[in-house]
Amino acid sequence: MMNKEAEKNNHADSDSAAASKEKSLTRYAWMSIAAAVVTIGLKMSAYLLTGSMGLLSDALEGFINLAAATVVLATLRIVERPPDETHQYGHDKAEYFSSGIEGTLILIASAAILLASTQRLLNPQPIEQAGIGLAIAIFASLINLVAGQILLRAGSRYDSITLEADGQHLMSDVWSSAAVVIGVGLTVLTGIERLDPIVAILIGVKIGWEGIKIFRRSIAGLMDSPIGEDEQAQVEAILQSHAGSGIRWHALRSRQAGGRRFISVHILVPPEWTVQQAHDLSEELETEVAQAINRATLFTHFEPKGDPSAEQDLALDREFSA
């Protein structure tokens, strides 16, 4: 009876912790949405005042920021759900769908910027009220700079690829805005009207490349890419630290699902070991890996040393003789 009560309390504590973390993460998404709304208004005002294609491209990217932040909010609500009967390993892979959508939206924005800028390059127009427009654009960029840095720190703290991608997107927007400001300034100073659409075209190409990188990262995640080399080395060091107890290991594999890591390994132990000894070692390994790598789950498969079938059990798919 006491065990059931303790288990119930543990589930309640876990649900409470998950709810607390979701609230903590979603507030960053709401901050990103607010920043996007404000900067869109500012940048569109700057474009309407100046007629600059560079500033228009900057404003269009703001709409992508807003769409991405909205997707981030929806994704975080999904990711923080606990495992259930239909998703027994959790919902973390939703992060890759989020970044894939974001990458697609960025590519669409890039295409729109390139199209509009090419038309302006063929039919250049003068820039008006550049001083006020540039001041507004700089202020909007400062908002994105602050929001981007906050998101990057939050992504690192909570090991969230979604927040990290959104932060990197905002920082990319900051650099794009800086290029726009320089391009508009040079256009006004030199009187060369085609400089403005040329800068916008360069920004469009840069944004498109960022979209491709984000999209490729999403595909890699959906294809079960392994954990990073540093984390791999940590797992190997933990396994090696137990070699003195007469064990060996092989078939070490891993995959990532958002901020979660799944690691499996075959442990070869002396044939005379009891089930209790193997269980105790499994508990130690799982605890040490979980302490070394955030949100890592280790699966161990024990085999007797010296058994030919165990020594050769390395492939992902087991082969059976007819």
C-alpha positions as CSV (number, residue, x, y, z in Angstrom):
1,M,0.0,0.0,0.0
2,M,2.8,2.3,0.9
3,N,4.6,1.5,-2.3
4,K,1.6,2.5,-4.4
5,E,1.2,5.7,-2.4
6,A,4.9,6.6,-2.9
7,E,4.6,5.8,-6.7
8,K,1.5,8.1,-6.9
9,N,3.5,10.9,-5.1
10,N,6.4,10.4,-7.5
11,H,4.1,10.7,-10.5
12,A,2.6,13.8,-9.1
13,D,6.0,15.4,-8.5
14,S,7.0,14.5,-12.1
15,D,3.9,16.0,-13.5
16,S,4.4,19.2,-11.4
17,A,8.0,19.5,-12.5
18,A,7.0,19.1,-16.2
19,A,4.3,21.7,-15.8
20,S,6.7,24.1,-14.2
21,K,9.3,23.6,-16.9
22,E,6.6,24.1,-19.7
23,K,5.6,27.4,-18.1
24,S,9.2,28.4,-17.9
25,L,9.9,27.6,-21.6
26,T,6.6,28.9,-23.1
27,R,7.2,32.3,-21.5
28,Y,10.3,32.6,-23.8
29,A,8.1,31.8,-26.8
30,W,5.6,34.5,-25.8
31,M,8.5,36.9,-25.5
32,S,9.7,36.0,-29.0
33,I,6.2,36.6,-30.3
34,A,6.0,40.0,-28.6
35,A,9.4,41.0,-30.0
36,A,8.3,39.9,-33.5
37,V,5.1,41.9,-33.4
38,V,6.8,45.1,-32.2
39,T,9.7,44.8,-34.7
40,I,7.3,44.2,-37.6
41,G,5.5,47.4,-36.8
42,L,8.7,49.4,-36.6
43,K,10.3,47.9,-39.7
44,M,7.2,48.4,-41.8
45,S,7.1,52.0,-40.7
46,A,10.7,52.4,-41.7
47,Y,10.0,51.0,-45.1
48,L,6.9,53.1,-45.7
49,L,8.9,56.2,-44.8
50,T,11.9,55.5,-47.0
51,G,10.7,53.2,-49.8
52,S,13.9,51.2,-49.2
53,M,13.9,47.6,-50.5
54,G,16.5,46.7,-47.9
55,L,14.2,47.8,-45.2
56,L,11.3,46.0,-46.8
57,S,13.3,42.8,-46.9
58,D,14.1,43.3,-43.2
59,A,10.4,43.8,-42.4
60,L,9.4,40.7,-44.4
61,E,11.9,38.6,-42.3
62,G,10.0,40.0,-39.2
63,F,6.9,38.2,-40.4
64,I,8.9,35.0,-40.6
65,N,10.1,35.6,-37.1
66,L,6.5,35.9,-35.9
67,A,5.5,32.7,-37.7
68,A,8.5,30.9,-36.3
69,A,7.8,32.1,-32.7
70,T,4.2,30.9,-33.0
71,V,5.4,27.5,-34.1
72,V,7.9,27.5,-31.2
73,L,5.0,28.1,-28.8
74,A,2.9,25.3,-30.2
75,T,5.9,22.9,-30.3
76,L,7.0,23.6,-26.7
77,R,3.5,22.7,-25.5
78,I,3.8,19.4,-27.3
79,V,7.4,18.6,-26.3
80,E,6.7,19.1,-22.6
81,R,3.9,16.5,-22.5
82,P,5.0,13.4,-20.6
83,P,5.2,10.1,-22.4
84,D,1.9,8.4,-23.0
85,E,0.5,5.2,-24.6
86,T,0.8,6.5,-28.1
87,H,4.2,8.2,-27.6
88,Q,6.0,6.0,-25.1
89,Y,9.4,7.7,-25.6
90,G,8.0,11.2,-25.2
91,H,7.2,14.0,-27.7
92,D,10.7,15.6,-28.1
93,K,10.9,14.9,-31.8
94,A,8.3,17.5,-32.4
95,E,11.1,20.0,-32.2
96,Y,12.5,18.8,-35.5
97,F,9.1,19.4,-37.2
98,S,9.1,22.9,-35.7
99,S,12.6,23.7,-37.1
100,G,11.6,22.2,-40.4
101,I,8.6,24.5,-40.7
102,E,10.8,27.4,-39.7
103,G,13.4,26.5,-42.3
104,T,10.6,26.3,-45.0
105,L,9.2,29.7,-44.0
106,I,12.7,31.3,-44.2
107,L,13.2,29.9,-47.7
108,I,9.8,31.4,-48.7
109,A,10.9,34.8,-47.3
110,S,14.2,34.5,-49.1
111,A,12.4,33.9,-52.4
112,A,10.1,36.9,-51.9
113,I,12.9,39.2,-51.0
114,L,14.9,38.1,-54.1
115,L,12.0,38.7,-56.4
116,A,11.1,42.1,-55.0
117,S,14.7,43.2,-54.9
118,T,15.4,42.1,-58.5
119,Q,12.5,44.2,-59.7
120,R,13.8,47.2,-57.8
121,L,17.3,46.6,-59.2
122,L,15.8,46.9,-62.7
123,N,13.8,49.9,-61.8
124,P,15.7,51.8,-59.1
125,Q,14.0,54.5,-57.0
126,P,15.4,57.2,-54.6
127,I,15.2,56.7,-50.8
128,E,13.3,59.2,-48.8
129,Q,13.5,60.3,-45.1
130,A,16.5,58.0,-44.6
131,G,17.4,59.4,-41.2
132,I,14.1,58.6,-39.5
133,G,13.8,55.2,-41.2
134,L,17.3,54.1,-40.2
135,A,16.8,55.2,-36.6
136,I,13.6,53.1,-36.4
137,A,15.3,50.1,-38.0
138,I,18.2,50.3,-35.5
139,F,15.8,50.4,-32.6
140,A,14.0,47.4,-33.9
141,S,17.3,45.5,-34.3
142,L,18.2,46.2,-30.7
143,I,14.9,44.6,-29.6
144,N,15.8,41.5,-31.6
145,L,19.4,41.5,-30.2
146,V,18.1,41.4,-26.6
147,A,15.4,38.8,-27.4
148,G,17.9,36.6,-29.4
149,Q,20.5,36.6,-26.6
150,I,17.8,35.6,-24.0
151,L,16.6,32.8,-26.2
152,L,20.1,31.4,-26.8
153,R,20.8,31.4,-23.1
154,A,17.5,29.7,-22.4
155,G,18.1,27.1,-25.1
156,S,21.4,26.3,-23.6
157,R,20.1,26.1,-20.1
158,Y,17.1,23.9,-20.9
159,D,18.8,22.0,-23.7
160,S,16.1,23.1,-26.1
161,I,16.9,23.0,-29.8
162,T,13.7,24.9,-30.5
163,L,14.6,27.9,-28.4
164,E,18.2,27.8,-29.6
165,A,17.0,27.8,-33.3
166,D,14.7,30.7,-32.6
167,G,17.5,32.6,-30.9
168,Q,19.9,31.9,-33.8
169,H,17.2,33.1,-36.2
170,L,16.8,36.4,-34.3
171,M,20.6,36.9,-34.2
172,S,20.7,36.3,-38.0
173,D,18.0,39.0,-38.3
174,V,20.2,41.4,-36.3
175,W,23.1,40.9,-38.7
176,S,20.7,41.3,-41.7
177,S,19.4,44.5,-40.3
178,A,22.9,45.8,-39.8
179,A,23.6,45.1,-43.5
180,V,20.4,46.9,-44.4
181,V,21.3,50.0,-42.4
182,I,24.8,50.1,-44.0
183,G,23.3,49.6,-47.5
184,V,20.7,52.4,-47.1
185,G,23.3,54.7,-45.6
186,L,25.7,54.1,-48.5
187,T,22.9,54.6,-51.0
188,V,22.0,58.0,-49.5
189,L,25.7,59.1,-49.3
190,T,26.7,58.0,-52.8
191,G,23.5,58.5,-54.6
192,I,23.8,55.1,-56.2
193,E,20.2,53.9,-56.0
194,R,21.0,50.3,-57.1
195,L,23.0,49.8,-53.9
196,D,19.8,49.4,-51.9
197,P,18.3,46.5,-53.9
198,I,21.8,44.9,-54.2
199,V,22.1,44.8,-50.4
200,A,18.6,43.4,-50.2
201,I,19.5,40.6,-52.7
202,L,22.6,39.7,-50.6
203,I,20.4,39.5,-47.5
204,G,17.9,37.3,-49.4
205,V,20.7,34.9,-50.3
206,K,22.0,34.8,-46.7
207,I,18.5,34.2,-45.3
208,G,18.0,31.4,-47.8
209,W,21.2,29.7,-46.7
210,E,20.1,30.0,-43.1
211,G,16.8,28.3,-44.0
212,I,18.6,25.5,-45.8
213,K,20.9,24.9,-42.7
214,I,17.9,24.8,-40.4
215,F,16.0,22.4,-42.7
216,R,19.0,20.1,-43.0
217,R,19.4,20.0,-39.2
218,S,15.7,19.0,-38.9
219,I,16.2,16.2,-41.4
220,A,19.2,14.9,-39.5
221,G,17.2,14.8,-36.3
222,L,14.3,12.9,-37.9
223,M,16.9,10.4,-39.2
224,D,18.1,9.6,-35.7
225,S,21.5,11.3,-35.7
226,P,23.8,10.1,-32.9
227,I,24.8,12.2,-29.9
228,G,27.7,14.6,-30.1
229,E,31.3,13.5,-30.0
230,D,31.8,15.1,-26.6
231,E,28.8,13.2,-25.1
232,Q,29.9,10.0,-26.8
233,A,33.3,10.3,-25.1
234,Q,31.7,10.8,-21.8
235,V,29.7,7.6,-22.1
236,E,32.8,5.7,-23.2
237,A,34.7,7.0,-20.2
238,I,32.0,5.9,-17.8
239,L,31.9,2.4,-19.4
240,Q,35.7,2.2,-19.3
241,S,35.8,3.2,-15.6
242,H,34.0,-0.1,-14.8
243,A,36.4,-2.3,-16.8
244,G,38.2,-3.2,-13.6
245,S,35.3,-5.3,-12.5
246,G,35.9,-7.8,-15.3
247,I,33.5,-6.4,-17.9
248,R,33.8,-5.4,-21.5
249,W,31.4,-3.6,-23.8
250,H,30.5,-3.2,-27.5
251,A,27.6,-2.2,-29.8
252,L,27.4,1.3,-28.3
253,R,24.7,3.2,-30.2
254,S,22.9,6.5,-29.6
255,R,20.2,8.8,-31.1
256,Q,18.8,12.2,-30.3
257,A,15.2,13.3,-30.0
258,G,15.2,17.0,-29.4
259,G,16.9,17.6,-26.0
260,R,16.6,13.9,-25.1
261,R,19.3,11.3,-25.7
262,F,18.8,7.5,-26.0
263,I,21.9,5.3,-25.6
264,S,22.2,1.5,-25.8
265,V,25.1,-0.8,-25.2
266,H,25.9,-4.5,-24.8
267,I,27.8,-5.3,-21.6
268,L,29.8,-8.5,-21.5
269,V,30.2,-9.9,-18.0
270,P,31.8,-13.0,-16.4
271,P,29.5,-16.0,-16.9
272,E,29.4,-16.7,-13.2
273,W,27.8,-13.3,-12.4
274,T,24.3,-13.4,-10.8
275,V,21.3,-11.4,-12.1
276,Q,21.7,-9.2,-9.0
277,Q,25.3,-8.3,-9.9
278,A,24.3,-7.4,-13.5
279,H,21.3,-5.4,-12.2
280,D,23.5,-3.5,-9.7
281,L,26.0,-2.6,-12.5
282,S,23.1,-1.5,-14.7
283,E,21.8,0.8,-12.0
284,E,25.3,2.4,-11.6
285,L,25.8,2.9,-15.3
286,E,22.4,4.4,-15.8
287,T,22.8,6.8,-12.9
288,E,26.3,7.9,-14.0
289,V,25.3,8.5,-17.6
290,A,22.1,10.4,-16.5
291,Q,24.3,12.6,-14.2
292,A,26.9,13.3,-16.9
293,I,24.4,14.0,-19.8
294,N,21.2,15.9,-19.3
295,R,18.1,13.9,-20.2
296,A,20.0,10.8,-21.3
297,T,18.5,7.3,-21.0
298,L,20.9,4.3,-21.0
299,F,19.7,0.9,-22.1
300,T,22.0,-2.0,-21.2
301,H,22.0,-5.5,-22.6
302,F,24.0,-8.1,-20.7
303,E,25.8,-11.0,-22.3
304,P,28.3,-13.6,-21.0
305,K,31.9,-13.2,-21.9
306,G,33.3,-16.1,-23.9
307,D,30.0,-17.0,-25.6
308,P,30.6,-16.9,-29.4
309,S,27.1,-15.5,-30.1
310,A,27.6,-12.8,-27.5
311,E,31.1,-11.8,-28.9
312,Q,29.7,-11.5,-32.4
313,D,26.5,-9.7,-31.4
314,L,27.4,-6.3,-32.9
315,A,24.9,-5.6,-35.7
316,L,21.8,-3.6,-35.3
317,D,19.7,-6.3,-36.9
318,R,20.2,-9.8,-35.5
319,E,20.8,-12.5,-38.1
320,F,19.1,-15.9,-37.6
321,S,20.3,-19.1,-39.2
322,A,17.8,-21.2,-41.0
